[in-house]
Amino acid sequence: MHRGFLILSSLVATVVISAGCEPEDLSLPTAEDVTTAYQYSGDLTAEMSGNVAVVTISQPYAQLRRGGTIWAKVGPYIVLFSQPTLDLFQTYGGLAAIRVVTVTGSGQAVATATLLRDGLNELTWRRALNIAGRARRDGTERVTVLEELINWGEEHTEFEYDPRYIRRR
């Protein structure tokens, strides 16, 4: 009986140790993987900067002029809080963050937002997708949903806005 216990203990220890030795998935997407993940109707490019995916989208100047501060701020969050972002984090274990930069047609940065891999949990991801979905669907008619997305983004990302496009309150 004592010998059986030792064999069973050894077997359990071997299973536990070998399970803990599985290599962590640290794979990274290519720039092409990132570009393909986003179904964006405008001009979108992607590059990898170490373990950070940098997505750049062009925001029409007319939209910035017409929409003012709100449209200047909301640009990155529309793309960042989306299913493709969540899918990239779930597929590529080595992806530390995704940064979205909105630029004018001439390439001048308007807004930047960086979402860290652990910036949202399962519950807050659902909330983010809901807020961003409503902003995409209703934002042109209900400015308050864009403001809600901006507030959410500012609470959950590292962000920066070019002061030329942001009016002071």
PAZAPA-512126 format. One record per atom (N, C-alpha, C): residue in one letter; residue number from 1; atom name; x, y, z. Coordinates in pm, 1 decimal. Layout:
MARMI_res_n_atom_X_Y_Z
MARMI_A_NUM_CA_X_Y_Z
...
END
This chain:
MARMI_res_n_atom_X_Y_Z
MARMI_M_1_N_81.9_-119.2_0.0
MARMI_M_1_CA_0.0_0.0_0.0
MARMI_M_1_C_86.3_125.7_0.0
MARMI_H_2_N_190.9_125.3_78.2
MARMI_H_2_CA_280.4_240.0_83.5
MARMI_H_2_C_346.6_262.7_-52.4
MARMI_R_3_N_384.4_152.5_-119.0
MARMI_R_3_CA_449.0_162.4_-250.2
MARMI_R_3_C_352.2_221.7_-353.3
MARMI_G_4_N_224.9_182.7_-349.6
MARMI_G_4_CA_122.7_235.2_-440.8
MARMI_G_4_C_103.8_385.1_-422.2
MARMI_F_5_N_108.5_428.1_-295.9
MARMI_F_5_CA_95.6_570.6_-266.5
MARMI_F_5_C_212.3_648.9_-325.7
MARMI_L_6_N_333.4_594.4_-313.6
MARMI_L_6_CA_451.5_661.1_-369.5
MARMI_L_6_C_443.5_671.0_-521.2
MARMI_I_7_N_399.0_565.0_-585.7
MARMI_I_7_CA_386.5_566.2_-732.0
MARMI_I_7_C_281.5_668.9_-774.5
MARMI_L_8_N_167.4_669.1_-705.7
MARMI_L_8_CA_61.1_764.1_-738.0
MARMI_L_8_C_108.4_907.6_-713.9
MARMI_S_9_N_177.3_930.1_-603.4
MARMI_S_9_CA_229.9_1063.6_-573.2
MARMI_S_9_C_328.3_1108.7_-679.5
MARMI_S_10_N_415.0_1018.1_-721.6
MARMI_S_10_CA_512.6_1050.6_-826.3
MARMI_S_10_C_442.8_1084.4_-956.9
MARMI_L_11_N_340.8_1009.5_-990.2
MARMI_L_11_CA_266.1_1033.4_-1113.2
MARMI_L_11_C_197.7_1169.6_-1109.4
MARMI_V_12_N_132.7_1201.0_-998.5
MARMI_V_12_CA_65.4_1330.4_-983.7
MARMI_V_12_C_167.5_1443.6_-991.4
MARMI_A_13_N_280.3_1429.6_-924.8
MARMI_A_13_CA_384.0_1532.7_-928.1
MARMI_A_13_C_436.2_1553.1_-1069.4
MARMI_T_14_N_455.4_1445.0_-1143.3
MARMI_T_14_CA_503.3_1454.8_-1281.2
MARMI_T_14_C_403.9_1529.7_-1368.4
MARMI_V_15_N_275.7_1499.3_-1353.2
MARMI_V_15_CA_172.4_1567.0_-1432.2
MARMI_V_15_C_168.6_1715.5_-1398.3
MARMI_V_16_N_172.5_1749.1_-1270.2
MARMI_V_16_CA_167.3_1888.6_-1227.8
MARMI_V_16_C_289.6_1964.6_-1277.5
MARMI_I_17_N_406.3_1907.2_-1263.7
MARMI_I_17_CA_529.3_1973.9_-1307.1
MARMI_I_17_C_530.5_1992.7_-1457.7
MARMI_S_18_N_492.7_1888.7_-1531.3
MARMI_S_18_CA_495.6_1901.0_-1677.4
MARMI_S_18_C_391.0_1999.7_-1726.7
MARMI_A_19_N_277.8_2011.6_-1658.3
MARMI_A_19_CA_176.1_2109.4_-1698.4
MARMI_A_19_C_228.2_2250.7_-1677.3
MARMI_G_20_N_305.3_2271.3_-1573.7
MARMI_G_20_CA_361.4_2402.5_-1546.1
MARMI_G_20_C_476.9_2438.5_-1636.9
MARMI_C_21_N_528.4_2343.2_-1710.5
MARMI_C_21_CA_643.6_2367.1_-1796.6
MARMI_C_21_C_606.7_2397.2_-1941.1
MARMI_E_22_N_477.3_2400.2_-1970.8
MARMI_E_22_CA_438.0_2430.9_-2107.5
MARMI_E_22_C_480.5_2573.3_-2140.0
MARMI_P_23_N_541.2_2592.3_-2256.4
MARMI_P_23_CA_586.3_2727.0_-2291.6
MARMI_P_23_C_467.0_2820.1_-2314.0
MARMI_E_24_N_483.2_2942.4_-2267.5
MARMI_E_24_CA_379.7_3043.5_-2285.7
MARMI_E_24_C_379.4_3087.9_-2431.6
MARMI_D_25_N_261.4_3110.1_-2486.9
MARMI_D_25_CA_249.0_3155.8_-2625.1
MARMI_D_25_C_289.5_3302.6_-2632.0
MARMI_L_26_N_401.6_3329.2_-2693.3
MARMI_L_26_CA_448.5_3466.4_-2709.0
MARMI_L_26_C_451.9_3507.0_-2855.5
MARMI_S_27_N_363.0_3446.5_-2934.3
MARMI_S_27_CA_360.6_3477.3_-3077.1
MARMI_S_27_C_313.8_3620.8_-3100.6
MARMI_L_28_N_360.7_3676.1_-3210.9
MARMI_L_28_CA_324.7_3812.4_-3249.8
MARMI_L_28_C_265.0_3811.1_-3389.8
MARMI_P_29_N_170.7_3900.6_-3415.1
MARMI_P_29_CA_118.1_3910.3_-3550.8
MARMI_P_29_C_217.4_3984.5_-3640.3
MARMI_T_30_N_203.4_3965.4_-3768.7
MARMI_T_30_CA_277.8_4048.1_-3863.6
MARMI_T_30_C_194.9_4173.9_-3888.2
MARMI_A_31_N_255.5_4272.0_-3951.0
MARMI_A_31_CA_180.8_4392.7_-3987.2
MARMI_A_31_C_63.5_4356.8_-4077.7
MARMI_E_32_N_85.4_4260.6_-4165.7
MARMI_E_32_CA_-21.9_4216.6_-4256.0
MARMI_E_32_C_-135.9_4151.1_-4177.9
MARMI_D_33_N_-102.7_4072.0_-4075.1
MARMI_D_33_CA_-206.2_4011.1_-3990.5
MARMI_D_33_C_-293.6_4118.9_-3926.3
MARMI_V_34_N_-229.0_4223.9_-3878.3
MARMI_V_34_CA_-301.8_4332.0_-3811.2
MARMI_V_34_C_-389.9_4406.1_-3911.5
MARMI_T_35_N_-334.0_4438.6_-4026.9
MARMI_T_35_CA_-411.4_4508.6_-4130.4
MARMI_T_35_C_-532.2_4426.4_-4172.5
MARMI_T_36_N_-511.6_4297.1_-4189.9
MARMI_T_36_CA_-619.5_4208.0_-4232.6
MARMI_T_36_C_-727.8_4196.0_-4125.8
MARMI_A_37_N_-689.8_4202.8_-3999.0
MARMI_A_37_CA_-786.1_4185.9_-3889.2
MARMI_A_37_C_-892.5_4295.5_-3887.9
MARMI_Y_38_N_-852.1_4417.1_-3924.0
MARMI_Y_38_CA_-945.4_4529.3_-3919.3
MARMI_Y_38_C_-1013.9_4546.7_-4054.1
MARMI_Q_39_N_-1144.3_4549.3_-4053.0
MARMI_Q_39_CA_-1223.8_4575.3_-4173.5
MARMI_Q_39_C_-1260.5_4723.5_-4170.7
MARMI_Y_40_N_-1168.5_4808.6_-4209.3
MARMI_Y_40_CA_-1188.1_4953.3_-4201.4
MARMI_Y_40_C_-1208.9_5007.4_-4341.5
MARMI_S_41_N_-1313.1_5087.2_-4359.2
MARMI_S_41_CA_-1347.2_5136.2_-4492.9
MARMI_S_41_C_-1252.7_5245.9_-4541.2
MARMI_G_42_N_-1181.5_5309.7_-4451.0
MARMI_G_42_CA_-1090.2_5416.7_-4489.6
MARMI_G_42_C_-948.3_5366.8_-4507.7
MARMI_D_43_N_-856.0_5460.0_-4502.6
MARMI_D_43_CA_-714.0_5430.0_-4519.8
MARMI_D_43_C_-656.5_5381.2_-4386.8
MARMI_L_44_N_-608.8_5256.9_-4383.1
MARMI_L_44_CA_-554.0_5197.2_-4261.3
MARMI_L_44_C_-422.7_5128.1_-4294.6
MARMI_T_45_N_-321.8_5154.6_-4212.1
MARMI_T_45_CA_-194.4_5084.1_-4223.7
MARMI_T_45_C_-157.9_5031.6_-4085.5
MARMI_A_46_N_-72.3_4930.6_-4083.5
MARMI_A_46_CA_-28.4_4873.9_-3956.0
MARMI_A_46_C_119.2_4841.6_-3963.4
MARMI_E_47_N_183.0_4848.8_-3848.4
MARMI_E_47_CA_322.1_4807.6_-3835.3
MARMI_E_47_C_340.8_4752.9_-3694.9
MARMI_M_48_N_444.2_4673.7_-3679.2
MARMI_M_48_CA_478.7_4622.5_-3547.4
MARMI_M_48_C_598.2_4701.4_-3495.7
MARMI_S_49_N_588.1_4747.2_-3372.6
MARMI_S_49_CA_697.9_4815.4_-3305.5
MARMI_S_49_C_728.9_4732.1_-3181.2
MARMI_G_50_N_821.7_4638.1_-3195.9
MARMI_G_50_CA_847.0_4541.9_-3088.8
MARMI_G_50_C_725.4_4453.3_-3073.0
MARMI_N_51_N_667.9_4452.0_-2952.8
MARMI_N_51_CA_548.8_4370.3_-2929.3
MARMI_N_51_C_420.6_4454.0_-2922.8
MARMI_V_52_N_425.3_4571.0_-2986.9
MARMI_V_52_CA_309.6_4660.3_-2994.4
MARMI_V_52_C_266.9_4674.6_-3140.1
MARMI_A_53_N_138.8_4651.8_-3165.5
MARMI_A_53_CA_83.8_4675.0_-3299.4
MARMI_A_53_C_43.0_4821.5_-3307.5
MARMI_V_54_N_91.0_4889.6_-3410.1
MARMI_V_54_CA_58.0_5030.6_-3430.1
MARMI_V_54_C_-28.6_5040.8_-3555.4
MARMI_V_55_N_-151.6_5083.7_-3535.6
MARMI_V_55_CA_-248.7_5096.8_-3644.2
MARMI_V_55_C_-269.2_5245.6_-3670.0
MARMI_T_56_N_-253.6_5286.0_-3793.7
MARMI_T_56_CA_-271.7_5426.4_-3830.5
MARMI_T_56_C_-389.6_5436.5_-3926.0
MARMI_I_57_N_-482.9_5524.3_-3891.7
MARMI_I_57_CA_-598.3_5546.3_-3978.6
MARMI_I_57_C_-605.3_5693.5_-4016.3
MARMI_S_58_N_-648.8_5717.4_-4137.1
MARMI_S_58_CA_-663.6_5853.4_-4186.5
MARMI_S_58_C_-803.8_5902.9_-4154.1
MARMI_Q_59_N_-810.3_6021.5_-4096.7
MARMI_Q_59_CA_-938.6_6082.5_-4063.1
MARMI_Q_59_C_-954.0_6205.4_-4152.7
MARMI_P_60_N_-1058.4_6211.1_-4232.3
MARMI_P_60_CA_-1074.7_6323.9_-4324.9
MARMI_P_60_C_-1078.2_6457.9_-4251.5
MARMI_Y_61_N_-1009.2_6555.4_-4308.0
MARMI_Y_61_CA_-1004.5_6687.8_-4246.0
MARMI_Y_61_C_-1144.3_6748.2_-4235.5
MARMI_A_62_N_-1228.4_6724.4_-4335.2
MARMI_A_62_CA_-1365.6_6777.5_-4331.6
MARMI_A_62_C_-1440.4_6723.7_-4209.4
MARMI_Q_63_N_-1416.9_6597.9_-4174.9
MARMI_Q_63_CA_-1480.6_6538.5_-4057.3
MARMI_Q_63_C_-1430.4_6606.6_-3930.4
MARMI_L_64_N_-1302.0_6634.0_-3925.7
MARMI_L_64_CA_-1245.1_6701.5_-3808.7
MARMI_L_64_C_-1299.2_6844.1_-3796.9
MARMI_R_65_N_-1309.7_6912.9_-3908.8
MARMI_R_65_CA_-1359.2_7050.8_-3908.2
MARMI_R_65_C_-1506.3_7052.8_-3866.1
MARMI_R_66_N_-1585.1_6962.6_-3920.6
MARMI_R_66_CA_-1728.7_6958.7_-3892.0
MARMI_R_66_C_-1755.3_6906.8_-3749.7
MARMI_G_67_N_-1681.9_6804.2_-3708.7
MARMI_G_67_CA_-1707.5_6740.3_-3579.6
MARMI_G_67_C_-1631.7_6799.2_-3462.9
MARMI_G_68_N_-1530.5_6879.2_-3491.3
MARMI_G_68_CA_-1456.1_6946.5_-3386.1
MARMI_G_68_C_-1384.9_6852.2_-3290.7
MARMI_T_69_N_-1377.2_6896.0_-3167.4
MARMI_T_69_CA_-1303.6_6824.8_-3063.3
MARMI_T_69_C_-1351.4_6680.7_-3046.2
MARMI_I_70_N_-1481.2_6660.7_-3049.6
MARMI_I_70_CA_-1534.0_6525.4_-3026.3
MARMI_I_70_C_-1483.5_6428.7_-3132.1
MARMI_W_71_N_-1491.2_6467.4_-3258.7
MARMI_W_71_CA_-1446.4_6377.3_-3365.2
MARMI_W_71_C_-1295.3_6360.7_-3363.7
MARMI_A_72_N_-1223.3_6462.7_-3320.3
MARMI_A_72_CA_-1077.4_6450.4_-3309.6
MARMI_A_72_C_-1039.8_6349.0_-3201.7
MARMI_K_73_N_-1112.1_6350.2_-3091.0
MARMI_K_73_CA_-1080.4_6259.9_-2980.1
MARMI_K_73_C_-1127.7_6116.6_-3003.0
MARMI_V_74_N_-1242.4_6097.4_-3064.2
MARMI_V_74_CA_-1305.6_5965.3_-3070.0
MARMI_V_74_C_-1240.4_5871.2_-3170.9
MARMI_G_75_N_-1168.9_5925.2_-3268.2
MARMI_G_75_CA_-1114.0_5844.2_-3376.9
MARMI_G_75_C_-1045.8_5714.3_-3335.3
MARMI_P_76_N_-945.4_5719.1_-3247.5
MARMI_P_76_CA_-876.1_5594.8_-3211.1
MARMI_P_76_C_-965.4_5493.1_-3140.3
MARMI_Y_77_N_-1059.7_5542.0_-3059.6
MARMI_Y_77_CA_-1142.1_5451.3_-2979.8
MARMI_Y_77_C_-1240.8_5372.7_-3065.9
MARMI_I_78_N_-1284.4_5432.1_-3176.4
MARMI_I_78_CA_-1375.8_5363.2_-3268.3
MARMI_I_78_C_-1310.8_5234.0_-3317.8
MARMI_V_79_N_-1181.5_5240.8_-3347.7
MARMI_V_79_CA_-1108.6_5124.1_-3398.3
MARMI_V_79_C_-1060.1_5035.6_-3283.8
MARMI_L_80_N_-1010.0_5097.4_-3178.3
MARMI_L_80_CA_-945.2_5023.1_-3070.2
MARMI_L_80_C_-1041.3_4931.1_-2995.5
MARMI_F_81_N_-1159.7_4980.8_-2963.8
MARMI_F_81_CA_-1256.6_4899.5_-2889.7
MARMI_F_81_C_-1345.7_4826.0_-2989.5
MARMI_S_82_N_-1287.9_4723.5_-3049.8
MARMI_S_82_CA_-1358.4_4647.4_-3153.1
MARMI_S_82_C_-1322.1_4499.9_-3141.4
MARMI_Q_83_N_-1402.4_4416.9_-3205.2
MARMI_Q_83_CA_-1378.1_4272.8_-3203.8
MARMI_Q_83_C_-1240.9_4237.1_-3261.2
MARMI_P_84_N_-1195.8_4302.7_-3370.2
MARMI_P_84_CA_-1062.2_4268.7_-3420.8
MARMI_P_84_C_-950.9_4289.9_-3317.3
MARMI_T_85_N_-961.2_4394.4_-3235.4
MARMI_T_85_CA_-860.6_4417.3_-3131.6
MARMI_T_85_C_-862.4_4302.5_-3031.0
MARMI_L_86_N_-980.8_4266.7_-2985.1
MARMI_L_86_CA_-993.7_4155.4_-2890.4
MARMI_L_86_C_-940.8_4026.8_-2952.3
MARMI_D_87_N_-974.6_4000.9_-3078.2
MARMI_D_87_CA_-927.5_3879.9_-3146.4
MARMI_D_87_C_-775.1_3876.8_-3155.6
MARMI_L_88_N_-713.7_3990.4_-3185.5
MARMI_L_88_CA_-566.9_3995.1_-3193.7
MARMI_L_88_C_-504.1_3961.6_-3058.6
MARMI_F_89_N_-557.4_4017.9_-2950.5
MARMI_F_89_CA_-504.7_3987.2_-2817.5
MARMI_F_89_C_-522.2_3839.0_-2784.3
MARMI_Q_90_N_-635.5_3780.9_-2821.7
MARMI_Q_90_CA_-660.8_3640.4_-2790.2
MARMI_Q_90_C_-577.0_3546.1_-2875.7
MARMI_T_91_N_-545.4_3585.4_-2996.4
MARMI_T_91_CA_-471.5_3499.1_-3088.4
MARMI_T_91_C_-320.8_3505.6_-3067.3
MARMI_Y_92_N_-269.6_3621.8_-3032.2
MARMI_Y_92_CA_-124.6_3642.2_-3023.4
MARMI_Y_92_C_-84.8_3674.6_-2879.3
MARMI_G_93_N_-36.2_3573.4_-2809.3
MARMI_G_93_CA_-1.5_3587.1_-2668.2
MARMI_G_93_C_112.2_3682.9_-2638.7
MARMI_G_94_N_195.1_3711.9_-2737.6
MARMI_G_94_CA_307.0_3803.4_-2716.6
MARMI_G_94_C_274.0_3948.6_-2744.2
MARMI_L_95_N_153.6_3975.6_-2791.9
MARMI_L_95_CA_112.2_4112.3_-2824.4
MARMI_L_95_C_83.5_4187.5_-2695.0
MARMI_A_96_N_166.7_4286.4_-2663.1
MARMI_A_96_CA_155.1_4358.1_-2536.0
MARMI_A_96_C_52.8_4470.5_-2540.5
MARMI_A_97_N_37.8_4533.2_-2656.9
MARMI_A_97_CA_-52.6_4648.0_-2667.1
MARMI_A_97_C_-87.0_4673.0_-2813.1
MARMI_I_98_N_-195.6_4746.3_-2830.7
MARMI_I_98_CA_-232.7_4794.6_-2963.5
MARMI_I_98_C_-249.8_4945.4_-2951.6
MARMI_R_99_N_-181.9_5016.1_-3038.8
MARMI_R_99_CA_-188.0_5162.6_-3042.1
MARMI_R_99_C_-256.7_5203.4_-3172.2
MARMI_V_100_N_-356.0_5289.7_-3160.7
MARMI_V_100_CA_-422.9_5343.2_-3279.0
MARMI_V_100_C_-392.5_5492.2_-3286.8
MARMI_V_101_N_-346.5_5533.2_-3403.5
MARMI_V_101_CA_-312.8_5673.2_-3429.4
MARMI_V_101_C_-402.6_5721.9_-3541.8
MARMI_T_102_N_-473.4_5832.0_-3518.5
MARMI_T_102_CA_-549.0_5892.8_-3627.5
MARMI_T_102_C_-466.3_6008.1_-3681.6
MARMI_V_103_N_-465.6_6018.9_-3813.7
MARMI_V_103_CA_-387.3_6123.2_-3881.0
MARMI_V_103_C_-475.3_6194.2_-3983.4
MARMI_T_104_N_-435.3_6315.8_-4018.3
MARMI_T_104_CA_-502.1_6388.0_-4126.1
MARMI_T_104_C_-453.8_6331.0_-4258.7
MARMI_G_105_N_-513.5_6375.4_-4365.6
MARMI_G_105_CA_-472.0_6331.3_-4498.1
MARMI_G_105_C_-326.1_6360.9_-4526.8
MARMI_S_106_N_-272.1_6464.7_-4462.7
MARMI_S_106_CA_-131.1_6500.0_-4482.6
MARMI_S_106_C_-38.2_6424.6_-4387.8
MARMI_G_107_N_-95.2_6337.0_-4303.5
MARMI_G_107_CA_-13.5_6255.4_-4214.5
MARMI_G_107_C_11.3_6314.1_-4077.2
MARMI_Q_108_N_-51.6_6426.7_-4045.6
MARMI_Q_108_CA_-33.0_6489.5_-3914.8
MARMI_Q_108_C_-116.5_6416.0_-3809.7
MARMI_A_109_N_-51.7_6373.4_-3700.6
MARMI_A_109_CA_-121.4_6299.4_-3594.3
MARMI_A_109_C_-225.9_6388.0_-3527.6
MARMI_V_110_N_-344.4_6332.9_-3507.6
MARMI_V_110_CA_-454.0_6402.5_-3441.3
MARMI_V_110_C_-471.5_6347.8_-3300.1
MARMI_A_111_N_-477.5_6215.3_-3288.7
MARMI_A_111_CA_-499.3_6150.4_-3159.4
MARMI_A_111_C_-433.4_6013.2_-3159.8
MARMI_T_112_N_-388.2_5972.6_-3041.6
MARMI_T_112_CA_-325.9_5841.9_-3023.0
MARMI_T_112_C_-383.4_5779.2_-2896.5
MARMI_A_113_N_-415.9_5651.0_-2904.7
MARMI_A_113_CA_-461.9_5577.9_-2786.1
MARMI_A_113_C_-398.4_5439.4_-2787.5
MARMI_T_114_N_-345.0_5398.8_-2672.2
MARMI_T_114_CA_-280.0_5268.6_-2658.5
MARMI_T_114_C_-353.3_5186.8_-2553.2
MARMI_L_115_N_-396.9_5068.2_-2595.2
MARMI_L_115_CA_-463.7_4975.8_-2504.0
MARMI_L_115_C_-368.0_4862.7_-2471.5
MARMI_L_116_N_-336.7_4845.9_-2343.6
MARMI_L_116_CA_-250.4_4736.9_-2300.0
MARMI_L_116_C_-329.0_4606.5_-2297.9
MARMI_R_117_N_-258.3_4497.2_-2317.7
MARMI_R_117_CA_-320.9_4364.2_-2320.7
MARMI_R_117_C_-412.0_4342.6_-2199.6
MARMI_D_118_N_-366.7_4378.0_-2080.9
MARMI_D_118_CA_-446.4_4355.8_-1960.0
MARMI_D_118_C_-526.7_4479.5_-1919.8
MARMI_G_119_N_-547.1_4571.1_-2013.9
MARMI_G_119_CA_-622.1_4693.3_-1985.5
MARMI_G_119_C_-770.4_4669.2_-1960.7
MARMI_L_120_N_-821.6_4558.9_-2013.7
MARMI_L_120_CA_-962.4_4523.7_-1995.1
MARMI_L_120_C_-972.4_4376.3_-1958.0
MARMI_N_121_N_-1070.8_4344.1_-1875.9
MARMI_N_121_CA_-1098.6_4203.2_-1846.3
MARMI_N_121_C_-1220.0_4159.2_-1928.2
MARMI_E_122_N_-1265.3_4037.3_-1907.6
MARMI_E_122_CA_-1376.9_3985.3_-1988.3
MARMI_E_122_C_-1501.7_4072.9_-1977.5
MARMI_L_123_N_-1532.9_4118.0_-1857.6
MARMI_L_123_CA_-1651.5_4200.6_-1836.0
MARMI_L_123_C_-1635.5_4339.2_-1899.0
MARMI_T_124_N_-1520.8_4402.7_-1878.2
MARMI_T_124_CA_-1502.0_4537.1_-1933.3
MARMI_T_124_C_-1485.9_4534.2_-2085.2
MARMI_W_125_N_-1438.1_4421.0_-2139.8
MARMI_W_125_CA_-1434.0_4408.9_-2286.0
MARMI_W_125_C_-1575.8_4411.9_-2342.4
MARMI_R_126_N_-1667.3_4339.3_-2279.4
MARMI_R_126_CA_-1805.9_4338.8_-2327.5
MARMI_R_126_C_-1864.4_4479.2_-2324.4
MARMI_R_127_N_-1835.4_4550.6_-2217.4
MARMI_R_127_CA_-1884.9_4688.8_-2204.4
MARMI_R_127_C_-1822.3_4777.3_-2312.0
MARMI_A_128_N_-1692.8_4762.7_-2334.6
MARMI_A_128_CA_-1624.2_4843.4_-2436.0
MARMI_A_128_C_-1681.9_4818.2_-2575.1
MARMI_L_129_N_-1704.4_4692.0_-2608.4
MARMI_L_129_CA_-1760.9_4658.5_-2739.4
MARMI_L_129_C_-1901.2_4716.3_-2754.6
MARMI_N_130_N_-1977.6_4716.1_-2646.1
MARMI_N_130_CA_-2112.9_4771.6_-2648.8
MARMI_N_130_C_-2109.4_4923.1_-2670.1
MARMI_I_131_N_-2026.0_4992.3_-2594.3
MARMI_I_131_CA_-2016.7_5138.1_-2605.5
MARMI_I_131_C_-1969.3_5177.4_-2745.3
MARMI_A_132_N_-1864.8_5111.7_-2793.0
MARMI_A_132_CA_-1810.5_5145.2_-2925.4
MARMI_A_132_C_-1909.2_5110.0_-3036.3
MARMI_G_133_N_-1980.5_5000.8_-3021.2
MARMI_G_133_CA_-2080.6_4962.9_-3121.0
MARMI_G_133_C_-2191.0_5066.5_-3132.2
MARMI_R_134_N_-2237.5_5116.2_-3017.4
MARMI_R_134_CA_-2340.0_5221.4_-3019.4
MARMI_R_134_C_-2285.0_5349.4_-3080.3
MARMI_A_135_N_-2159.0_5380.3_-3052.4
MARMI_A_135_CA_-2098.2_5500.9_-3109.8
MARMI_A_135_C_-2088.1_5489.5_-3261.8
MARMI_R_136_N_-2048.9_5372.5_-3311.0
MARMI_R_136_CA_-2040.2_5353.0_-3456.3
MARMI_R_136_C_-2178.4_5361.4_-3521.5
MARMI_R_137_N_-2278.0_5305.3_-3454.7
MARMI_R_137_CA_-2412.8_5301.1_-3511.4
MARMI_R_137_C_-2485.8_5435.3_-3500.3
MARMI_D_138_N_-2476.2_5500.6_-3383.2
MARMI_D_138_CA_-2559.8_5617.9_-3355.3
MARMI_D_138_C_-2483.0_5748.8_-3340.7
MARMI_G_139_N_-2351.7_5745.4_-3353.2
MARMI_G_139_CA_-2269.7_5862.2_-3321.9
MARMI_G_139_C_-2297.6_5986.5_-3402.8
MARMI_T_140_N_-2335.1_5971.4_-3527.8
MARMI_T_140_CA_-2360.0_6091.3_-3608.6
MARMI_T_140_C_-2488.9_6161.2_-3567.1
MARMI_E_141_N_-2581.3_6089.5_-3504.7
MARMI_E_141_CA_-2707.7_6149.7_-3462.1
MARMI_E_141_C_-2711.7_6181.3_-3312.7
MARMI_R_142_N_-2634.5_6107.2_-3233.8
MARMI_R_142_CA_-2635.4_6126.5_-3088.3
MARMI_R_142_C_-2492.4_6144.4_-3038.7
MARMI_V_143_N_-2453.8_6268.4_-3022.2
MARMI_V_143_CA_-2317.8_6301.3_-2980.1
MARMI_V_143_C_-2285.3_6242.3_-2843.3
MARMI_T_144_N_-2385.0_6223.0_-2760.2
MARMI_T_144_CA_-2359.6_6171.2_-2625.2
MARMI_T_144_C_-2296.3_6032.3_-2627.7
MARMI_V_145_N_-2327.6_5950.7_-2729.4
MARMI_V_145_CA_-2265.3_5818.0_-2734.3
MARMI_V_145_C_-2117.6_5829.5_-2771.2
MARMI_L_146_N_-2081.8_5930.3_-2849.9
MARMI_L_146_CA_-1940.0_5954.2_-2879.5
MARMI_L_146_C_-1867.4_6001.4_-2753.9
MARMI_E_147_N_-1931.3_6089.1_-2678.4
MARMI_E_147_CA_-1871.6_6136.9_-2553.4
MARMI_E_147_C_-1852.2_6022.2_-2454.5
MARMI_E_148_N_-1948.1_5931.1_-2449.6
MARMI_E_148_CA_-1936.4_5814.6_-2361.3
MARMI_E_148_C_-1816.3_5728.4_-2402.1
MARMI_L_149_N_-1797.6_5709.5_-2532.3
MARMI_L_149_CA_-1683.6_5631.9_-2581.0
MARMI_L_149_C_-1552.0_5702.4_-2548.8
MARMI_I_150_N_-1547.5_5833.6_-2564.6
MARMI_I_150_CA_-1426.3_5909.6_-2530.8
MARMI_I_150_C_-1394.3_5892.5_-2382.5
MARMI_N_151_N_-1493.8_5908.8_-2297.0
MARMI_N_151_CA_-1471.4_5892.9_-2152.2
MARMI_N_151_C_-1420.8_5753.0_-2119.4
MARMI_W_152_N_-1481.3_5651.3_-2181.0
MARMI_W_152_CA_-1438.6_5512.8_-2159.0
MARMI_W_152_C_-1293.6_5496.1_-2203.7
MARMI_G_153_N_-1263.3_5547.5_-2321.1
MARMI_G_153_CA_-1128.2_5536.6_-2373.8
MARMI_G_153_C_-1024.9_5603.9_-2285.0
MARMI_E_154_N_-1057.4_5721.8_-2236.9
MARMI_E_154_CA_-963.4_5794.6_-2151.5
MARMI_E_154_C_-942.5_5724.6_-2017.3
MARMI_E_155_N_-1040.7_5647.5_-1972.9
MARMI_E_155_CA_-1026.9_5572.4_-1847.8
MARMI_E_155_C_-945.4_5444.2_-1864.9
MARMI_H_156_N_-939.5_5390.2_-1986.5
MARMI_H_156_CA_-880.3_5257.5_-2005.7
MARMI_H_156_C_-759.9_5252.8_-2099.2
MARMI_T_157_N_-714.6_5365.9_-2147.8
MARMI_T_157_CA_-599.5_5367.0_-2238.4
MARMI_T_157_C_-500.8_5474.6_-2196.9
MARMI_E_158_N_-384.9_5467.8_-2258.5
MARMI_E_158_CA_-290.2_5578.8_-2254.2
MARMI_E_158_C_-319.3_5658.0_-2380.6
MARMI_F_159_N_-346.6_5786.7_-2368.4
MARMI_F_159_CA_-391.1_5863.4_-2484.5
MARMI_F_159_C_-319.9_5998.0_-2492.6
MARMI_E_160_N_-323.4_6053.8_-2612.2
MARMI_E_160_CA_-266.1_6186.0_-2636.2
MARMI_E_160_C_-339.9_6248.2_-2753.7
MARMI_Y_161_N_-372.6_6378.1_-2739.6
MARMI_Y_161_CA_-440.4_6451.0_-2845.6
MARMI_Y_161_C_-354.0_6568.9_-2888.5
MARMI_D_162_N_-354.0_6597.3_-3016.9
MARMI_D_162_CA_-284.1_6715.7_-3067.0
MARMI_D_162_C_-368.3_6837.5_-3028.9
MARMI_P_163_N_-311.4_6931.6_-2954.3
MARMI_P_163_CA_-389.5_7046.9_-2907.0
MARMI_P_163_C_-446.6_7133.1_-3020.2
MARMI_R_164_N_-391.9_7123.2_-3139.5
MARMI_R_164_CA_-446.8_7201.9_-3251.0
MARMI_R_164_C_-588.9_7158.9_-3286.3
MARMI_Y_165_N_-625.4_7036.3_-3250.4
MARMI_Y_165_CA_-757.8_6986.0_-3285.6
MARMI_Y_165_C_-852.4_6978.5_-3166.6
MARMI_I_166_N_-803.6_7015.2_-3050.3
MARMI_I_166_CA_-882.9_7003.8_-2927.9
MARMI_I_166_C_-906.4_7142.7_-2870.4
MARMI_R_167_N_-1033.3_7181.6_-2861.5
MARMI_R_167_CA_-1066.9_7310.5_-2800.5
MARMI_R_167_C_-1060.0_7298.4_-2649.2
MARMI_R_168_N_-1010.0_7400.2_-2587.5
MARMI_R_168_CA_-1006.3_7404.0_-2439.8
MARMI_R_168_C_-1144.2_7439.6_-2387.9
MARMI_R_169_N_-1182.3_7378.1_-2277.8
MARMI_R_169_CA_-1313.7_7406.7_-2218.1
MARMI_R_169_C_-1302.2_7515.4_-2116.3
END
